[in-house]
Structure formats: structure tokens, C-alpha cells
Amino acid sequence: MDQIFGFGVFPLFIVTIAAYFGYRIIRYKGLRGALFGAEIRKTVGEVEGARLGPIRTILRVHVLGPDNMSGKNVGLEFVAKSFASYQMMPVALSRAETATLMALLQQANQQ
């Protein structure tokens, strides 16, 4: 009985997870859109951070589509690249959160 449970449930779990992410990739037109939970309508620009040895960091700003359920309109994509690695972290912000971030960045820039 344990073998049937172990061999039947785990593959079903893996197939379910793969189908879920496949659906999101198709719905939001790409892997990055799937991670943001919304279609990326436009990439506004990017800023490259200071290099830390072989590590290169990039911040990309995206306009997200109106079809997301959370009401987030701006997407920030933090990317860290090195010789053998690639790491991406998406952050979705609403208009109010974006205004707060802009105010904090301006305040930090003035000091």
C-alpha cells in the first residue's frame, strides 16, 4: 500500500505543479510575466548597479498589464548575474507603493 501511495501521489503532484506554471506562462505571455502574475506591457528601462567582483546587478522597471488580480501596476525585476549563476526576483507594486518608493529614493538621493 505504501508503494502505491508513494509512486502515485508524487508524480501527480509534480504534474499538477508543472501544469499550473505552464498555464501561468501561457496566460501571462512568458516566464517573467508568470512570476509577476501579470503580463509585462512595456519595459520602461533598467539601471545597472555597481559590480561586486564577478557579480553584475541590474534593476529593470516594467509596466504590468491590467489583467492582474492584485492591482499592481509596476514591476521591479532585480537580477544578479555571475559566471555560473542567474538570479531574478520580481516585485510588483501598486501606484501608491510606487509613489512611496519614489519619495524614499528622492529622500535618500538628497542626503
C-alpha positions in Angstrom: 0.0 0.0 0.0 2.8 2.4 0.8 4.4 1.8 -2.6 1.1 2.7 -4.4 0.8 5.8 -2.4 4.4 6.9 -2.8 4.5 6.2 -6.6 1.1 7.5 -7.4 0.9 10.8 -5.4 4.3 12.2 -6.1 4.1 12.1 -9.9 0.6 13.5 -9.7 1.9 16.4 -7.5 4.8 17.1 -10.0 2.4 17.1 -13.0 0.0 19.4 -11.2 2.7 21.9 -10.4 4.1 21.8 -13.9 0.6 22.3 -15.4 0.0 25.3 -13.1 3.2 27.0 -14.1 2.6 26.1 -17.7 -0.8 27.7 -17.6 0.6 30.9 -16.0 3.4 31.1 -18.6 0.8 30.9 -21.4 -1.7 33.2 -19.7 0.9 36.0 -18.9 2.9 35.5 -22.1 6.2 34.4 -20.7 8.1 33.3 -17.6 8.7 36.8 -16.2 5.0 37.6 -16.6 4.1 34.4 -14.8 6.4 35.4 -11.9 4.9 38.8 -11.7 1.3 37.5 -12.1 0.6 39.9 -14.9 1.5 40.5 -18.5 4.5 42.8 -19.0 3.2 45.5 -21.3 6.3 47.6 -21.5 9.8 47.7 -20.1 10.5 51.3 -19.1 14.2 50.9 -18.6 17.0 49.4 -16.5 19.7 50.6 -14.1 23.0 48.6 -13.7 24.3 48.6 -10.1 27.9 48.5 -9.1 29.8 45.4 -9.9 30.9 43.3 -6.9 33.7 41.3 -8.4 32.2 38.9 -11.0 28.6 39.7 -9.9 26.6 42.1 -12.0 23.3 43.5 -10.7 20.5 45.0 -12.8 17.2 46.6 -11.8 14.5 46.7 -14.5 11.3 48.6 -14.3 8.2 47.2 -16.1 4.6 48.4 -16.7 2.3 45.5 -15.8 -0.9 44.7 -17.7 -4.3 45.5 -16.3 -5.3 41.8 -16.0 -3.6 41.1 -12.7 -5.9 40.5 -9.7 -3.8 42.3 -7.2 -4.0 45.8 -8.7 -0.2 46.0 -9.0 0.8 48.3 -11.9 4.6 48.5 -11.7 7.0 45.6 -11.7 10.6 45.8 -10.4 12.9 43.0 -11.6 16.1 42.6 -9.6 18.7 40.5 -11.5 22.1 39.2 -10.2 24.3 37.5 -12.8 27.7 35.9 -12.5 29.8 33.4 -14.4 27.7 30.3 -13.5 24.5 31.8 -12.0 21.4 33.9 -12.7 19.1 35.0 -10.0 15.9 37.0 -10.6 13.5 38.4 -8.0 10.2 40.1 -9.1 8.5 42.7 -7.0 5.1 44.1 -8.1 3.9 47.5 -6.7 0.7 49.4 -6.7 0.6 53.1 -7.7 0.6 54.1 -4.0 3.6 51.8 -3.2 5.4 53.2 -6.3 4.9 56.8 -5.1 6.2 55.8 -1.6 9.3 54.2 -3.2 9.9 57.3 -5.4 9.7 59.6 -2.3 12.1 57.4 -0.4 14.6 57.3 -3.3 14.4 61.1 -3.7 15.0 61.5 0.1 18.0 59.1 0.0 19.4 61.0 -3.0 19.3 64.4 -1.2 21.3 63.2 1.8 
